[in-house]
Amino acid sequence: MSKWGIEEKETIEAINNIGFFGNILNIAAGDGRFNNRLLELADSVTAIDIDNSELETLEEYCPKDLLDKLCTKAVNITQKLPFQDETFDGIFCTGTLHLFDRDTIIKILQEIKRVLKTRGKIVLDFATDIKRLDKNQNQVVFEGEGSFTTDEAVSLFEEQLKEFTLNIGVATFMEDNLEGDAGYNYISGNFLVISGIAREKNQQGCIER
Ligand SMILES: C[S@@+](CC[C@H](N)C(=O)[O-])C[C@H]1O[C@@H](n2cnc3c(N)ncnc32)[C@H](O)[C@@H]1O
C-alpha cells in the first residue's frame, strides 16, 4: 500500500466518471497512489514530484505491461511547470494542494490551466479541517500550509476554476498507523473531490457557458 494511505472510493469514482483519456499529468504523484488506474485509462501518464525517491517507488509499483506508458520527472510544482501550453488531455492531483498557502495554490492552478488542453479534464482533491497527530499524539501542522475549512476551500476552487464545468463533492477521510516517514501517524478531516472539464473559448476569447 502507498505510504500516503488508501485510494479513497470517492476519488476512484471521480476518475471513472470524468472519462480520462490521452495524455495525463499526475501532479505530485508520490509513490503511485491512483497512478496505475490512470495508466490503464490513458495513452500516457507523466508523473511528477519534487522527490525522486517517491517516483522511484512509483515505478517499482507500476505493472510491467504499463511501464511503457509511464514517464516520470522531478518537478517543483510551485515553479512554472516544464511543459508547453495545452499539453495534457487530463490533469490529476491528490493529497497535495492543501500543503500550500492560498497564493501558491492559485499559482499552481494557473499552471494547471495553462498546460491543460481546451476541453481537458481535471480531478483534484483538497483536504480541509485537517487533524494530524504523531505517534505521541502531538498535533502536527506543516509550515506554510493553508489550513482551510471546507467552506473556504469550496469558495477558493469555485473562484479559481470559473473556466470549468465543475463538480465539487465533499467526503471524509481517516488514516492511522501510517509509516513514520509520512511525518505523522494519524490524519483525519474532510476532503473535496473536484472534477471539471475546461470549457471552450469562443472567437472573442470568452468562455462558453
Ligand atoms: C501527501 S503526498 C501525496 C502523494 C500522492 N499524490 C497521493 O495522493 O498519494 C504529497 C506529495 O507532494 C510532493 N510534493 C510536496 N511539495 C512539492 C512540490 N513543491 N513540488 C512537487 N511535489 C511536491 C511530495 O513529495 C509528496 O510526494
The ligand as an ORCA input file, in Angstrom:
! r2SCAN-3c Opt
* xyz 0 1
  C       0.822     13.554      0.754
  S       1.798     13.158     -0.645
  C       0.555     12.728     -1.860
  C       1.099     11.880     -2.944
  C       0.091     11.351     -3.958
  N      -0.406     12.390     -4.833
  C      -1.057     10.665     -3.265
  O      -2.198     11.138     -3.355
  O      -0.799      9.637     -2.608
  C       2.359     14.762     -1.197
  C       3.369     14.664     -2.316
  O       3.659     16.007     -2.760
  C       5.028     16.074     -3.080
  N       5.408     17.496     -3.045
  C       5.455     18.311     -1.973
  N       5.835     19.551     -2.338
  C       6.041     19.511     -3.682
  C       6.458     20.465     -4.633
  N       6.743     21.724     -4.287
  N       6.561     20.079     -5.933
  C       6.279     18.796     -6.297
  N       5.870     17.854     -5.428
  C       5.755     18.193     -4.136
  C       5.705     15.210     -2.015
  O       6.998     14.810     -2.395
  C       4.713     14.058     -1.907
  O       5.033     13.003     -2.783
*
